[in-house]
Amino acid sequence: RGRLAQSWPVDAEQCGDLFDYDTARQQATYRHQPRPFAFAFGHGLTYTTVDYLSIDLSTAGVTAPAPTHRHPPFAPRADQAQVTARVRVGNSGARPAEELVQVYVRAPRDLAVPAWRNLLVAYRRVRVEPGQTREVELSFALERLPVWDEDAGALRVQPGRYEVCAGSSAAHVGASVVLTVS
């Protein structure tokens, strides 16, 4: 039932300097590391096979929220613009599954201000019986996607084509779709 709350590195170089908290510069966490980990953030084992069949979004395009100094909470607030992901998962194994459906956003690589590679934005635990397919709705706020923009002096969500992915961990996504931010 459990999932890893951190990534397990392949080698010492992936750990970075433990006394340097600039994880972006070090590429030291699942958010920034370009190389695969031994075990990725969100990894967990099960006694069956859960397939990620599809992901759809409530909208294909959104307008970026205004720059802010306010750090967003993980759970979306009622006053925030939200995107809802509908993820279809199926259990093709012989045993019931308690699956932690995870939704990540991958930032475009061509942004003006470099951003994280991968960001967990929503998750939900669901039970999926053998042979069953479930549709799981997970919502996230666009305010979860900012970077610190020195020129703006604020947290800012940049325009671009973001990949919204669903899977069993940060490294194992089975379905994805594009969200355009203008």
Secondary structure, 3 states (H helix, E strand, C coil): CCCCCCCECCCHHHCCCCCCCCHHHHCCCCCCCCCCCCECCCCCCCCCCEEEEEEEECCCEECCCCCECCCCCCCCCCCCCEEEEEEEEEECCCCCEEEEEEEEEECCCCCCCCCCCCEEEEEEEEEECCCCEEEEEEEEEHHHCCEEECCCCEEECCCEEEEEEEECCCCCEEEEEEEEEC
